[in-house]
Amino acid sequence: MDYTEFVKNVDGIACVLEVDLNNTVDGIRNVAANDAYKLSVADSIEEYVSNVPYTYYIKSDPNFEYMCYKCVKDRTPIHAYVDAAFFNAWLDNFFIPLSCEENGKGYILFTYQMSPKADADKLADLGDIAPLVLKTCIKLRETKDFKKAMDSVIKDIREICDANSCCILLTDFNKRKCSVLCEDRIEQVISIYDIADDKFFDIVDTWPDVIDGSNCCVIENEQDWERVEKKSPVWVRSLKNAYVKSIAIFPLKSNDETIGYIWAGNFNDERTQKIKETLEVTSFILSAEIANHQMIKQMQILSTTDLLTGVMNRNSMNNRILFNDDGSLPINTPYGLFFVDVNGLKNVNDSKGHLAGDELLKDVAVTLSEIFADYEVYRVGGDEFLVITPETSAEDFGKLEADLRSKAEREGHAHYAVGSCHSSEVSDIRTAMQTADGRMYANKKDYYGRHPEYAWDRKKSRER
C-alpha cells in the first residue's frame, strides 16, 4: 500500500515504517515520509530517499526497534517519552499501528517531537507510574538518611518491575571506580555486593558501548543476547553465570556525565514496556537526587577535610569542640588527646621547597591515620595535628602513646614532637588541650636540643 499521500496530511514530523515481523535484523524500513520528517533527517527534501532501512538516516537503536515490533505485533499504540542521548535531547515518540498487513509485514505511523530538556508536564503524565514516582520523591525528602531512603526506593522499584533483583551502581569513569548504592533482591539471587570488586569496572566500562547512544539496554531474547555479547562478552558471561534471563539497564546522568546505572534483572517480560517506562522516569528523578546528594557530600568534605593530608581540618576540630561544649555531640569519657607537631618543617620549606615540606606533612598524617585509624585526626595548623581518642582507657591510651612516640624519629620519615593528656588527669577538654599542647612544645624543645641544626626553627614554629 502506498502511504505517501496519507503521511503528507499528518501535522508535525511523521513517517510510515514497514515492519517485517520475520526479520529482526534489518526489518524496519522508511516507506513514506512528510516534508517535516525528510528535513529532520536529510539536508533537503530532494535528497531524501524512501523505501530504505531506518538506519539509513538514524543510528541503530534496539529500543526503537523493540517499540516498532511490539506496536505491530500487539496492534497497540505506544507512547514513549525518552531521553535520547544520541540526539542529546528528549523525544516524545508516538507509534500507531496502521490497518494494512501483508505477508507478515505491518505498518506504523511514527511521529515525534524533540526538545533539548525534559518537559515537566510530560513527565508528570505518567499514568499508573505516578504513585511510585510520588512515593520516591517523598521518601527522599522525608528522611536525612539518604542510604536508608534509597534502600526503600529500590525495593519499591523492584516490586513494580516484578523483577528478581534491582540495583543502583554509582560510577566514576575518571577514577575507573564503581560502588553499590543500594540493592533489593529475592533470596536466591546473587548479591551485587559479592561481585562488584575492583575488576568489576572493566565490565562497567563496556556499558556505554552497549547502550550506544540510546537511553537504555534491554536484554530479553536470544537476538538481544547475541547483540550485547558482541560488545561485552565478559558481561554476558557473568550474567548467564548468575542465571540472569532478562535485564533492563538505564544510565543515571547529571550534566551529561554518567554517574551510575540502575537495572532490573529477571523481570516479567510480559510487562517490558511498562518496566521501561518505570525505569525511564525514576532514573531521571534519581539522577537528580543522587547528583545533589553527591554535591552536598563533596561540599561537606571540602569544608571539613584538609585537602593536603586528607585528615579533618581546623574548622572540623573547632566544631567538634563546640558540639562537645553544648552537649550535642559529647566526647565520651574516658578520652585522650595528642598534639603532634612536625619538626624542622620550616627548614625543609626554605632549603628544599614547599613541595618537600608538604611531603613531610603527608607522611605524618599517614602515620597518625594508621595508629589512630578508629579515632579522630585533625590538622589544626601549618605543622600541627590534634588527635582525639574518645572512650579510651588510661591503659589503652598508654599503648597508643608508646606506639606514636616509637615512630617519632624514624629514619626516612618525617620527625615530630608529641604532647599528650588523658581525661583521668584533666577532665575539662579545653584544659586538657592546653596541657597536651604545653607538653608537645616541651618535647619539641628537647628535640631541638638534640638537633641544634634546627634550633632556629623552634621560635618560628611556635609563632604559627
Residue pairs with C-beta under 8 A, 6 or more apart in sequence:
1 100
1 102
1 107
2 32
3 16
3 31
3 32
3 98
3 107
4 32
6 16
6 32
7 14
7 15
7 16
7 32
7 33
7 34
7 37
7 109
8 34
8 35
10 34
10 109
10 111
12 36
12 111
12 113
13 34
13 36
13 37
13 40
13 111
13 112
13 113
14 33
14 34
14 36
14 37
14 109
14 110
14 111
15 30
15 32
15 33
15 34
15 37
15 109
15 110
15 111
16 30
16 31
16 32
16 33
16 98
16 107
16 108
16 109
16 110
17 28
17 29
17 30
17 31
17 54
17 68
17 107
17 108
17 110
18 28
18 29
18 31
18 105
18 106
18 107
19 27
19 28
19 68
19 69
19 71
19 72
19 105
19 106
19 107
19 108
20 27
20 28
20 29
20 104
20 105
21 27
21 69
21 72
21 73
21 104
21 105
21 106
22 104
24 65
24 69
24 223
25 223
26 53
26 55
27 69
28 53
28 54
28 65
28 68
29 51
29 52
29 53
29 54
30 50
30 51
30 52
30 53
30 54
30 56
30 57
31 50
31 51
31 107
32 50
33 48
33 50
35 45
38 45
38 48
39 45
41 48
41 57
41 58
42 48
42 49
42 57
49 56
54 64
59 86
59 212
59 213
60 212
61 86
61 213
61 214
62 214
62 217
62 218
62 224
62 227
63 82
63 214
63 215
63 216
63 218
63 276
64 214
66 218
66 272
67 78
67 80
67 93
67 95
67 273
68 95
68 108
68 110
70 76
70 78
70 272
70 273
71 77
71 78
71 95
71 96
71 97
71 106
71 108
72 97
72 101
72 106
72 107
72 108
73 106
75 97
76 97
77 94
77 95
77 96
77 97
78 93
78 94
78 95
78 273
79 92
79 93
79 94
79 95
80 91
80 93
80 95
80 276
80 277
80 280
81 90
81 91
81 92
81 93
81 119
81 122
81 123
81 280
82 90
82 91
82 93
82 215
82 280
83 90
83 118
83 215
83 253
83 280
83 284
84 90
84 91
84 114
84 213
84 214
84 215
85 211
85 213
85 214
85 215
85 251
85 253
86 212
86 213
86 214
87 114
88 116
88 256
89 114
89 115
89 116
90 114
90 115
90 116
90 117
90 118
90 119
91 112
91 113
91 114
92 112
92 113
92 114
92 115
92 119
92 122
93 110
93 111
93 112
94 109
94 110
94 111
94 112
95 108
95 109
95 110
96 108
96 109
96 110
96 111
97 106
97 107
97 108
98 106
98 107
98 108
98 109
100 107
101 107
118 284
123 281
123 284
124 130
126 133
126 277
126 281
129 160
129 274
129 277
129 278
129 281
132 156
132 157
132 160
132 278
132 282
133 281
133 282
133 285
135 156
136 153
136 156
136 157
136 282
136 285
136 286
137 285
139 149
139 152
139 153
140 146
140 149
140 150
140 153
140 289
142 149
143 149
146 293
147 181
147 182
150 168
150 181
150 182
151 182
151 184
153 182
153 282
153 286
154 166
154 167
154 168
154 182
154 183
154 184
155 166
155 184
157 166
157 184
157 262
157 264
157 278
157 279
157 282
158 165
158 166
158 184
158 185
158 264
160 278
161 248
161 264
161 267
161 268
161 271
161 275
161 278
161 279
162 267
162 268
162 271
162 275
163 264
163 265
163 266
163 267
163 268
163 275
164 185
164 186
164 188
164 189
164 265
164 266
164 267
165 183
165 184
165 185
165 186
165 189
165 192
165 264
165 265
165 266
166 183
166 184
166 185
166 262
166 263
166 264
166 265
167 180
167 182
167 183
167 184
167 185
167 192
167 262
167 263
167 265
168 180
168 181
168 182
168 183
168 252
168 260
168 261
168 262
168 286
168 290
169 178
169 179
169 180
169 181
169 192
169 196
169 204
169 260
169 261
169 262
169 263
170 178
170 179
170 180
170 181
170 259
170 260
170 290
171 177
171 178
171 201
171 204
171 258
171 259
171 260
171 261
172 178
173 205
173 257
173 258
176 201
176 205
177 201
178 196
178 200
178 201
178 204
179 196
180 192
180 193
180 196
181 260
181 290
183 191
183 192
183 193
185 191
189 242
189 265
189 266
190 242
195 238
195 242
202 234
203 232
203 234
203 235
203 238
204 261
206 231
206 232
206 234
206 235
207 217
207 232
207 235
207 249
207 251
207 261
208 251
208 258
209 231
209 232
210 217
210 228
210 231
210 232
210 235
211 217
211 249
211 251
212 231
215 250
215 251
215 280
216 248
216 249
216 250
216 251
216 276
216 279
216 280
217 228
217 247
217 248
217 249
218 224
218 246
218 247
218 248
218 249
218 272
218 276
219 225
219 228
219 239
219 246
219 247
219 248
220 245
220 246
220 269
220 272
225 236
228 235
228 236
229 236
239 247
239 265
243 266
244 265
244 266
245 266
246 265
246 266
246 267
246 269
247 263
247 264
247 265
247 266
247 267
248 263
248 264
248 267
248 272
248 275
248 276
248 279
249 261
249 262
249 263
250 261
250 262
250 263
250 279
250 280
250 283
251 258
251 260
251 261
251 283
252 258
252 259
252 260
252 261
252 262
252 283
252 286
252 287
252 290
253 259
253 287
254 287
254 288
254 290
254 291
255 291
259 287
259 290
259 291
259 294
260 287
260 290
262 279
262 282
262 283
262 286
264 275
264 279
267 275
268 275
303 315
303 316
304 312
304 313
304 315
304 316
304 319
305 311
305 312
305 313
305 316
306 312
306 313
306 365
306 378
306 379
308 358
308 361
308 362
308 379
309 361
309 362
309 364
309 365
309 379
310 365
310 369
311 365
311 368
311 369
311 377
311 378
311 379
311 385
312 376
312 377
312 378
312 379
313 378
313 379
313 380
314 378
314 379
314 380
314 381
316 378
317 378
317 380
317 386
320 329
320 331
320 376
320 378
320 388
321 429
321 430
321 433
323 329
323 330
324 330
324 331
324 429
325 429
331 388
331 390
331 429
332 390
332 391
333 390
333 391
333 423
333 427
334 391
334 392
334 393
334 394
334 397
334 422
334 423
334 424
335 388
335 389
335 390
335 391
335 392
335 422
335 423
336 387
336 388
336 389
336 392
336 397
336 400
336 401
336 420
336 421
336 422
336 423
337 386
337 387
337 388
337 389
337 420
337 421
337 422
337 429
337 432
337 433
337 436
338 372
338 385
338 386
338 387
338 389
338 400
338 401
338 404
338 418
338 419
338 420
338 436
339 384
339 385
339 386
339 418
339 419
339 420
339 433
339 436
339 437
339 439
339 440
340 364
340 368
340 384
340 385
340 386
340 387
340 404
340 416
340 417
340 418
340 419
340 440
341 383
341 384
341 385
341 416
341 417
341 440
341 441
341 444
341 461
342 360
342 361
342 364
342 383
342 384
342 414
342 415
342 416
343 414
343 415
343 416
343 417
343 444
343 447
343 448
343 451
343 454
344 360
344 415
344 451
344 454
344 457
345 357
345 360
345 361
345 382
345 383
345 457
345 461
346 357
346 383
346 457
346 460
346 461
347 453
347 454
347 457
348 356
348 357
348 360
349 356
349 357
359 414
360 414
361 379
361 383
361 414
363 413
363 414
364 385
364 414
364 416
365 377
365 379
365 385
367 404
367 407
367 413
367 414
368 377
368 385
368 387
368 404
369 377
371 400
371 403
371 404
371 407
372 387
372 389
372 400
375 387
375 388
375 389
375 390
375 392
376 387
376 388
376 389
376 390
377 385
377 386
377 387
378 385
378 386
378 387
378 388
379 385
380 386
381 464
382 464
383 461
383 464
384 464
386 433
389 397
389 400
392 400
392 422
394 422
394 424
397 420
397 422
401 418
401 420
404 418
405 418
407 413
408 415
408 416
408 417
408 418
409 415
409 447
415 447
417 440
417 441
417 443
417 444
417 447
418 439
418 440
418 443
419 435
419 436
419 437
419 438
419 439
419 440
419 441
419 442
419 443
420 436
420 439
421 432
421 433
421 435
421 436
421 439
422 432
423 432
425 432
425 435
426 432
426 435
441 462
444 458
444 461
445 458
447 454
448 454
448 455
448 457
448 458
449 455
